[in-house]
Amino acid sequence: MSSSSEKLLSEHEDWLPHNPWVLAGVVMLAPFMEILDTTITNVALPHIAGNLSATIDESTWVLTSYLVSNAIMLPLSGWFSSLFGRKRFYISCIVLFTISSFLCGLAPSIGFLVFYRILQGAAGGALQPMAQSILIESFPVKKRGMAMAMFGMCVVVAPIIGPMLGGWITDNYTWRWVFYINVPIGILAVSLSVALLKDPPYFIRKKLGPEFRIDYIGLGLIALGLGALQMVLDKGEREDWFDSHFIIAFSVICAVSLVSAVFWELKQKDPVIKLRLLKDRNFAIGVFMMYALGFALYGSTILLPLFLQNLMGYNALTSGLVLSPGAVLTMLGMPLVGVLMMRFQARWLIIPGLIIGAAGLFITAGFNLQISYSNAVWARCVLSAGLGFLFVPINTVAYNYIAKTETDYASGLINLARNLGGSAGISFVTTMLARRAQFHQSVLVSHVNETNPIYIRAFEGAKDTLIHQGANAADAAMQAKALIYGFVQRQASMLAFIDIFYVLGFVFLLMIPLVFLMKKTTNHKKASEA
C-alpha cells in the first residue's frame, strides 16, 4: 500500500467517533421518523377526509404528494450534500421535516395539507441516504455489517408499526397527532446531530464560484420523470391503468424524461446523479436486488393485512399484530448477521436469506380460509427471518468498491431503488388481486349451475336451513343463492391471494443466480478503504 493510501487510512481511523453506537442511535432517529411517516397516515385518511370536508379520492393526495416529492429528492441527496455540506444539509432536512410536520397538523384544508406534505416528503427524501452514508463511515470496515444492520432495522420495522401506531393515535386522539408526534423527535434529532455530527476529512464540497454551474436540465428531467413515475405507480390501479388518458400521459412524460435524463447525465462532467457508479458490478447488482427486495417486501406487507381483514375478518389492529413478531425477529436477526459477516463473505449470506424469505411466502401461499392466528404469525416470522440475511449483506456488498467520496450518491441511488420497488410492488399486488379474483370467479361460477350435483346439494342444504330459521320458501331460495355466491367470491379472492404470494416467492428465488455474479469482497476490504 502506498504511503498516501496509508495516510488516508490513518486519517480516516482517527476521524471515526469513539463510540459509533451512540452516533448510530442519533442518526437513526430522523430516518425512522421519516419512514414511519410513509405508512402512519394510511389509516387516518378517512378521518382526514371527514374533518377537512374532502372526498376519499382527494385525501389520497396526502399520500401521493408525499411519495412523489420523496422519490424526486432521494437520488438528488448526494448532489445537495456536496453543495451545502453533509452535516448542514442533513440537519436542514430534519428542521424542514419537523416544521412541515407541525404545519400538516395545523392544516385548515386539504389543499394546505397536500402542500405541506410535499415539503415534508422533499425534506424526508434526503434523510435515508444521508443516514446510511453516515452510518457506513462511522464504523470501521470490519464492523460495517453492524452499521447496515442498524439501518436495515429502521427500514423494515418502521413501515410495519406505522399503521398500528397511526390507528391507535387516530382512535384515541385525533389525526393531527399523527403529524405532531414528529415534532419532539425532530427537535431531539436536530439537537443531538448538531452536537455529534461532523463531515469526514475526505468529504469534498463543491466550490461555489464563477465556474460553478447548476445542472438545471438534469434536475428538471429527473424531477419530472420520477414524479411522473410515482404518479403512475400510485394512481394506476385506481385509474384502470392504460385505459386512462391520465395514466398514458404521465407514462409518456415519465419515459421521455427518464431516458433523456440518462443520456444527459452520462455526458455531464459534474452530474446531479452519478449513473457511472452502476459500472461497478457489485453496486449494480445490489441496486437491482434492493429494487426486487422492496417489490416483494412492500407487496407482501400490504397483501397479508388485506387478506386478514377482507377474508378472515380481522380488524386493523389485529392484522397489524400479525406482522409485529416478525418485525421483532428481524430486529434480533440483523445484528446476528452483522456478526456473521465478520467471519463469512457477505454475498454468501444472501442465498440463505433468499431461500428463507421464499419459504415464508410459499407457506403463506398455502393458506386457506380456516387458518388460525398462529399460522399467520408463523408464516410472517419465517419471511422476516430471511430479511436480516438480505438488507445487511446486500448493502455491504454494494458499497464495497464505492469510493468514500461517492457514498452519498450511491446511497441515494440504492434507496431510490428500494422505494421505487416498494411502490411497484404495491401497485402490482393491488392490480393483480383484482384481476386474478375476477379470473377465478369466472372459472368457479361456470361450475355453479343446476347440472352440478355439488351445487344442488349445497343449495338445498342452505335453503332448508333458512326455512328452519323462519324464512319462506321463495326468500330462502334467494338467500341460499346469495350465500353460495358470497362463498364463491371469497374462494376466488383466496385463490387470487395464493397466486400473488407464489409470484412474490419466486421473485426471491430468481435473485439467487445474481449472487454468483458478485465479485469477491473478503480480500478487498483494506484496498477499498484506502
MOLIN-V731014 format. One record per residue. N is the residue number from 1. SS is DSSP state (2 for helix, 1 for strand, 0 for the rest). PHI is phi in degrees with one decimal (* if undefined). OMEGA is omega in radians with two decimals (999 if undefined). Layout:
n->{N N}
ss->{SS SS}
phi->{PHI PHI}
omega->{OMEGA OMEGA}
This chain:
n->{1 2 3 4 5 6 7 8 9 10 11 12 13 14 15 16 17 18 19 20 21 22 23 24 25 26 27 28 29 30 31 32 33 34 35 36 37 38 39 40 41 42 43 44 45 46 47 48 49 50 51 52 53 54 55 56 57 58 59 60 61 62 63 64 65 66 67 68 69 70 71 72 73 74 75 76 77 78 79 80 81 82 83 84 85 86 87 88 89 90 91 92 93 94 95 96 97 98 99 100 101 102 103 104 105 106 107 108 109 110 111 112 113 114 115 116 117 118 119 120 121 122 123 124 125 126 127 128 129 130 131 132 133 134 135 136 137 138 139 140 141 142 143 144 145 146 147 148 149 150 151 152 153 154 155 156 157 158 159 160 161 162 163 164 165 166 167 168 169 170 171 172 173 174 175 176 177 178 179 180 181 182 183 184 185 186 187 188 189 190 191 192 193 194 195 196 197 198 199 200 201 202 203 204 205 206 207 208 209 210 211 212 213 214 215 216 217 218 219 220 221 222 223 224 225 226 227 228 229 230 231 232 233 234 235 236 237 238 239 240 241 242 243 244 245 246 247 248 249 250 251 252 253 254 255 256 257 258 259 260 261 262 263 264 265 266 267 268 269 270 271 272 273 274 275 276 277 278 279 280 281 282 283 284 285 286 287 288 289 290 291 292 293 294 295 296 297 298 299 300 301 302 303 304 305 306 307 308 309 310 311 312 313 314 315 316 317 318 319 320 321 322 323 324 325 326 327 328 329 330 331 332 333 334 335 336 337 338 339 340 341 342 343 344 345 346 347 348 349 350 351 352 353 354 355 356 357 358 359 360 361 362 363 364 365 366 367 368 369 370 371 372 373 374 375 376 377 378 379 380 381 382 383 384 385 386 387 388 389 390 391 392 393 394 395 396 397 398 399 400 401 402 403 404 405 406 407 408 409 410 411 412 413 414 415 416 417 418 419 420 421 422 423 424 425 426 427 428 429 430 431 432 433 434 435 436 437 438 439 440 441 442 443 444 445 446 447 448 449 450 451 452 453 454 455 456 457 458 459 460 461 462 463 464 465 466 467 468 469 470 471 472 473 474 475 476 477 478 479 480 481 482 483 484 485 486 487 488 489 490 491 492 493 494 495 496 497 498 499 500 501 502 503 504 505 506 507 508 509 510 511 512 513 514 515 516 517 518 519 520 521 522 523 524 525 526 527 528 529 530}
ss->{0 0 2 2 2 2 2 2 2 2 2 2 2 2 2 0 0 0 0 2 2 2 2 2 2 2 2 2 2 2 2 2 2 2 2 2 2 2 2 2 0 2 2 2 2 2 2 2 2 2 2 0 0 0 0 2 2 2 2 0 2 2 2 2 2 2 2 2 2 2 2 2 2 2 0 0 2 2 2 2 2 2 2 2 0 2 2 2 2 2 2 2 2 2 2 2 2 2 2 2 2 2 2 2 2 2 0 0 0 2 2 2 2 2 2 2 2 2 2 2 2 2 2 2 2 2 2 2 2 2 2 2 2 2 2 2 2 2 0 0 2 2 2 2 2 2 2 2 2 2 2 2 2 2 2 2 2 2 2 2 2 2 2 2 2 2 2 2 2 2 2 2 0 0 0 0 2 2 2 2 2 2 2 2 2 2 2 2 2 2 2 2 2 2 2 2 0 0 0 0 0 0 0 0 0 0 0 0 0 0 0 0 0 0 0 2 2 2 2 2 2 2 2 2 2 2 2 2 2 2 2 2 2 2 2 0 0 0 0 0 2 2 2 0 2 2 2 2 2 2 2 2 2 2 2 2 2 2 2 2 2 2 2 2 2 2 2 0 0 0 0 0 0 0 2 2 2 2 2 0 2 2 2 2 2 2 2 2 2 2 2 2 2 2 2 2 2 2 2 2 2 2 2 2 2 2 2 2 2 2 0 0 0 0 0 2 2 2 2 2 2 2 2 2 2 2 2 2 2 2 2 2 2 2 2 2 2 2 2 2 0 0 0 0 0 2 2 2 2 2 2 2 2 2 2 2 2 2 2 2 2 2 2 2 2 0 0 0 0 0 0 0 2 2 2 2 2 2 2 2 2 2 2 2 2 2 2 2 2 2 2 2 2 2 2 2 2 2 2 0 0 0 0 2 2 2 2 2 2 2 2 2 2 2 2 2 2 2 2 2 2 2 2 2 2 2 2 2 2 2 2 2 2 2 2 2 2 2 2 2 2 2 2 2 2 0 0 0 0 0 0 0 2 2 2 2 2 2 2 2 2 2 2 2 2 2 2 2 0 0 0 0 2 2 2 2 2 2 2 2 2 2 2 2 2 2 2 2 2 2 2 2 2 2 2 2 2 2 2 2 2 2 2 2 2 2 2 2 2 2 0 2 2 2 2 0 0 0 0 0 0 2 2 2 2 2 2 2 2 0}
phi->{* -71.0 -63.1 -65.8 -66.8 -63.2 -63.6 -64.0 -60.4 -63.0 -61.6 -66.7 -62.7 -65.9 -75.4 -55.7 -63.9 -64.1 -128.5 -64.2 -67.8 -64.4 -63.0 -61.1 -61.3 -68.0 -66.1 -79.4 -59.6 -67.8 -64.5 -62.2 -61.0 -70.3 -66.2 -58.9 -70.7 -73.1 -121.6 -67.6 -85.4 -55.7 -75.5 -90.4 -56.8 -59.7 -68.2 -62.6 -61.1 -67.8 -71.8 -101.7 56.2 -118.7 -79.1 -62.2 -62.0 -66.8 -68.8 -66.6 -67.8 -62.4 -81.7 -62.1 -60.8 -65.2 -64.7 -65.1 -66.3 -65.0 -64.9 -66.3 -76.1 -50.6 -74.2 -89.5 -62.9 -64.0 -66.5 -66.8 -66.6 -71.9 -81.8 -103.3 98.5 -62.8 -59.8 -63.8 -67.3 -61.4 -67.3 -61.1 -66.3 -63.3 -60.2 -64.6 -63.4 -66.6 -63.5 -66.2 -63.2 -62.1 -67.7 -60.2 -65.6 -89.7 -51.3 -86.2 -149.2 -67.0 -64.2 -63.5 -62.1 -62.8 -62.2 -66.7 -69.5 -63.0 -62.8 -63.4 -66.6 -64.8 -67.9 -70.9 -61.0 -86.8 -69.6 -62.7 -63.9 -65.0 -63.9 -65.0 -62.1 -63.9 -63.8 -59.7 -84.0 -83.0 -108.7 -63.0 -55.6 -66.2 -109.2 -65.9 -59.9 -67.4 -63.6 -66.7 -64.9 -59.8 -67.1 -62.4 -61.3 -64.1 -66.3 -83.3 -78.7 -57.6 -65.8 -78.4 -83.1 -55.6 -61.3 -64.9 -64.9 -62.2 -64.9 -65.8 -63.8 -65.1 -70.9 -98.2 -129.3 -152.7 -61.5 -64.9 -73.0 -60.9 -93.8 -63.2 -64.5 -72.2 -64.7 -63.2 -65.6 -63.5 -62.2 -64.3 -63.9 -64.8 -60.7 -71.1 -66.4 -60.3 -78.1 -111.0 -81.3 -156.0 -72.3 -68.0 -65.0 -95.0 -67.6 -108.0 -98.5 -63.2 -88.4 -83.3 -176.0 -60.0 -83.6 -76.8 -132.6 -90.5 -80.6 -63.4 -65.5 -62.2 -59.4 -65.4 -63.5 -67.4 -62.4 -66.7 -66.9 -69.6 -62.4 -66.0 -62.3 -65.8 -63.7 -63.3 -66.8 -80.3 -105.0 -56.7 -65.3 -63.1 -94.5 64.1 49.9 -81.4 -83.8 -106.8 -64.7 -60.1 -68.6 -61.7 -62.0 -70.8 -66.8 -65.1 -59.9 -60.4 -63.4 -64.1 -66.5 -70.9 -64.2 -63.8 -63.5 -61.3 -64.4 -66.7 -66.0 -68.5 -93.1 -84.6 -71.1 -128.4 -73.2 -71.2 -119.2 -90.0 -68.1 -64.1 -61.1 -72.9 -66.4 -73.3 -60.3 -61.5 -68.1 -61.7 -65.7 -61.6 -62.3 -64.6 -63.8 -67.0 -63.7 -64.4 -66.6 -61.5 -58.5 -72.7 -68.2 -67.2 -61.2 -71.2 -66.7 -87.9 -74.6 -63.4 -60.8 -61.4 -62.2 -67.3 -82.5 -78.8 -108.0 -98.9 80.0 -72.2 -85.6 -62.7 -66.8 -66.2 -66.0 -68.0 -67.1 -63.6 -80.5 -62.2 -59.0 -64.4 -63.9 -63.8 -62.7 -64.6 -61.2 -75.0 -79.2 -62.7 -61.7 -61.9 -65.0 -58.6 -69.5 -61.7 -69.6 -74.1 -114.9 -125.6 -62.5 -60.4 -63.7 -75.5 -76.8 -68.0 -61.2 -60.1 -62.6 -65.7 -67.0 -64.5 -61.5 -63.3 -60.7 -61.9 -72.5 -69.1 -62.4 -63.5 -67.7 -90.3 -65.9 -138.6 -80.7 -115.5 -67.3 -95.6 -58.8 -65.7 -61.4 -66.2 -64.2 -61.6 -60.6 -68.6 -66.1 -63.1 -61.0 -65.2 -62.0 -76.0 -64.9 -62.4 -85.5 -115.3 -57.8 -68.9 -64.0 -61.9 -63.4 -64.4 -65.9 -62.6 -88.3 -59.3 -104.9 -85.5 -63.3 -58.9 -71.0 -103.9 -60.3 -62.6 -65.1 -64.8 -62.1 -61.6 -67.3 -72.7 -73.0 -62.3 -59.9 -64.5 -67.1 -66.2 -61.6 -63.8 -63.5 -65.8 -63.8 -64.2 -62.3 -63.8 -68.9 -68.8 -70.2 -67.4 -61.7 -68.0 -75.3 -70.4 -64.4 -63.4 -61.7 -65.5 -65.8 -64.6 -70.4 -68.0 -62.5 -63.2 -96.7 -93.9 -150.9 -69.8 -91.0 -93.9 -62.9 -66.5 -64.2 -61.5 -64.0 -64.5 -64.9 -65.3 -64.1 -65.3 -63.3 -62.3 -61.7 -68.2 -64.6 -66.0 -86.8 114.6 -79.5 -78.1 -61.8 -67.0 -65.7 -62.0 -64.8 -65.7 -67.8 -65.3 -64.9 -65.0 -63.4 -67.4 -65.1 -62.5 -64.2 -63.4 -61.9 -64.7 -67.2 -63.5 -64.6 -60.0 -65.6 -65.9 -59.8 -60.5 -56.4 -71.3 -62.9 -64.0 -61.2 -64.8 -63.3 -70.2 -58.8 -63.0 -65.9 -69.6 -83.1 -59.1 -57.9 -65.4 -60.1 -74.6 -89.5 -74.0 -77.6 -64.6 -117.4 -57.0 -89.5 -108.9 -61.7 -67.9 -65.0 -64.4 -63.5 -65.7}
omega->{-3.10 3.14 3.14 3.12 3.13 3.14 3.13 3.09 -3.12 3.13 -3.13 -3.14 3.10 -3.09 -3.07 3.13 -3.12 3.10 -3.08 -3.13 3.08 3.12 3.13 3.11 3.12 -3.07 -3.07 3.13 -3.04 -3.14 3.08 3.10 -3.10 -3.14 3.09 -3.07 3.11 -3.09 -3.03 -3.10 -3.06 -3.04 -3.11 -3.06 3.11 3.12 3.11 -3.13 -3.12 -3.08 -3.09 3.11 -3.14 3.05 3.11 3.12 3.12 -3.12 3.13 3.08 3.03 3.08 -3.05 -3.11 3.13 -3.09 -3.12 -3.12 3.10 -3.13 3.14 -3.05 -3.04 -3.10 -3.12 -3.03 3.13 -3.14 -3.14 3.14 3.10 -3.14 -3.06 -2.99 -3.01 -3.10 -3.11 -3.12 -3.12 -3.13 3.10 3.13 3.10 3.14 -3.13 3.13 -3.12 -3.14 -3.13 3.07 3.11 3.14 3.06 3.12 -3.13 -2.98 -3.13 -3.11 -3.11 3.12 3.10 -3.12 3.12 3.13 3.14 3.10 3.06 3.09 -3.13 3.14 3.12 3.12 -3.11 -3.10 -3.12 -3.03 -3.11 -3.12 3.12 3.13 3.14 3.11 -3.13 3.13 -3.13 -3.05 -3.10 -3.14 3.03 -3.01 -3.07 -3.11 -3.10 3.08 3.10 3.08 3.11 3.08 3.10 -3.12 -3.14 3.11 3.12 -3.08 -3.06 -2.98 -3.04 -3.14 -3.09 -3.10 -3.12 -3.13 3.14 -3.13 3.13 3.11 -3.13 3.14 -3.10 -3.12 -3.02 -3.12 3.11 -3.10 -3.11 3.13 3.01 3.12 -3.10 -3.10 3.11 -3.00 3.13 3.11 3.13 3.12 3.11 -3.13 3.13 -3.09 -3.11 3.14 3.10 -3.07 -2.94 -3.05 2.96 3.14 3.14 -3.08 -3.10 3.14 -3.10 3.12 3.14 3.13 3.12 -3.12 -3.11 -3.09 -3.11 3.12 3.07 -3.11 -3.09 -3.12 3.11 3.11 -3.11 -3.13 -3.12 3.14 -3.13 -3.11 -3.13 3.08 3.12 3.12 3.14 3.09 3.14 -3.11 -3.06 -3.04 -3.02 -3.10 -3.13 -3.09 -3.13 3.02 -2.95 2.91 -3.12 3.07 3.11 -3.12 3.12 -3.12 -3.12 3.08 3.10 3.11 3.14 -3.08 -3.11 -3.08 -3.07 3.09 3.11 -3.14 3.13 -3.13 -3.11 -3.07 3.14 -3.13 -3.05 3.09 -3.13 -3.03 3.08 3.07 -3.10 -3.14 3.13 3.08 -3.13 3.03 3.08 -3.03 -3.12 -3.12 3.14 3.11 3.12 3.11 3.14 3.13 3.13 3.06 -3.12 -3.14 3.06 3.12 -3.08 -3.07 -3.11 3.09 3.14 -3.13 3.09 -3.06 -3.09 3.07 3.08 3.11 -3.07 -3.10 -3.06 -3.05 -3.09 3.09 3.11 2.99 -3.04 -3.11 -3.11 3.11 3.07 3.13 3.06 -3.12 -2.99 3.14 3.10 3.11 3.09 3.13 3.10 3.12 3.14 -3.06 -3.07 3.06 3.09 3.11 3.09 3.10 -3.14 -3.12 3.05 -3.08 -3.08 3.06 -3.08 -3.05 -3.11 3.08 -3.14 -3.06 3.09 3.10 3.12 -3.14 3.13 3.12 3.11 3.13 3.11 3.14 3.10 3.04 3.11 3.11 3.09 -3.14 2.95 -3.06 3.11 -3.09 3.12 3.08 -3.12 3.07 -3.13 3.13 -3.12 -3.13 -3.14 3.12 3.11 3.11 -3.10 3.11 3.12 -3.06 3.13 3.13 -3.09 -3.08 -3.05 -3.12 -3.11 3.12 -3.11 3.13 -3.10 -3.08 -2.96 -3.07 -3.13 3.13 -3.11 -3.10 -3.11 -3.02 -3.12 3.12 3.14 3.14 3.11 -3.12 -3.05 3.07 3.05 3.14 -3.13 -3.12 3.11 3.06 3.10 3.11 3.12 3.13 3.12 3.11 -3.12 -3.05 3.13 3.11 -3.09 3.12 3.13 -3.05 3.12 3.08 3.09 3.14 -3.11 3.12 3.12 3.11 -3.11 -3.13 3.14 3.13 -3.13 3.14 -3.03 3.14 -3.11 -3.09 3.12 3.11 -3.11 3.14 3.13 -3.13 -3.12 3.12 3.12 -3.14 3.14 3.13 -3.13 3.09 3.11 3.12 3.03 3.14 3.05 -3.00 -3.10 3.13 -3.14 3.14 3.13 -3.14 3.12 3.10 3.11 3.11 -3.14 3.12 3.08 3.10 3.11 3.12 3.14 3.13 3.10 3.10 3.12 3.13 3.10 3.08 3.14 3.13 -3.05 3.10 3.07 3.14 -3.14 3.07 3.13 3.04 3.09 -3.07 -3.10 3.09 -3.07 3.13 -3.13 -3.14 -3.08 3.07 -3.13 3.10 3.12 -3.09 -3.00 -3.05 -3.05 -2.99 -3.07 3.14 3.13 -3.14 3.11 999}
